[in-house]
Amino acid sequence: MTNDQKVILGIICGAALGAVAGILLAPESGEETRKRIASKAGDLKDDLTKNLNSTVSRLSSLATDTLSKVQNSSSELAKKAAESVNS
């Protein structure tokens, strides 16, 4: 891991810990804080699920397109090879 990667990871971890500390030290009751954390976690889960589904869909489409191109190229190559042999 390079120094730049370590710095970025440190910043991300620091931001996450700061957010958690801010929520836990907020002047709300424990019940309110737990509800807030659960709500944010649910929102995060929904966002991650949506992004994951979108990414899987794009990768599936890309794989299908790539497979089609490979099959077309393979067919063209086989035709050229057959023409070459027959010539």
N, C-alpha and C positions, 0 to 999 in steps of 0.2 A: 504494500500500500504506500503510495507516494505521500509526501508531506501535504500536498494540496488536497488529496482525498481525506487525509486525517483532519485537516482544518475544516473542511466542509462537513464531515461527519460530526466533529465537535460542535460546530455551529448548530446543526440540526438537533443533536441531542440536548444541547443547552436550551434551545428554543422550546423543545418538547417538555423538558423539566421545568422551565419557567412557566409554561402554560399550565402544567399540572399544579405547581406550587401556587399560582395565582388563583386557580379554581378552589384549591383546598384552603387557602387562607382568606378567601372572600368572606365578607360579613353576612353570610347566609347561614341558615340552619343546615345541619347535616343532611336532613331529608331533602331540602331544596338542592343542595349540592349534588347529592346522589342522583336526583332526577335530572339535573342539568348534565351531569357526566353521562348518564344513560342515554339521554336525548342526543348529545353530541356523538356518542359512540354509534348510535343507530344511524345518524346522518352519515357518518364516516363509512359505515358498513354499506349503506345504500350507494354512496358515491363510488366506493371501491368495486362493488358488484357491477354497477353500470359501466365503469371503465374497463373492468375485466371482460365483461360480455362484449363490449365494443371491440376490444383488442382481439379477442378470440374470433369474432366475426371477420375482422379485417385480415387476420392471419389465415383464416380458412379460405377466404376469397383469394388471397394472394397465392396460397398453395394450389388452389384449383386452377388459377390462371397459369401458374408456372408449370403445372403438370400438363395442361393443354398445350402450352408452347413446346415442352419437351417432346410430347407425343407427335406434334406436327413436324418438328425438326427431325425426329427419328424417322417418320414416314418419308420425308423428303430425302433424307440421307439414304434410306433403303432403296428408294426409286433411283437415285443417282448411281448407287452401287450396282443395281441391276442393269441400268443402261450401260454402265461402264463395262460390265462383264459381257453383255450382249453385243457390244461394239467390236 
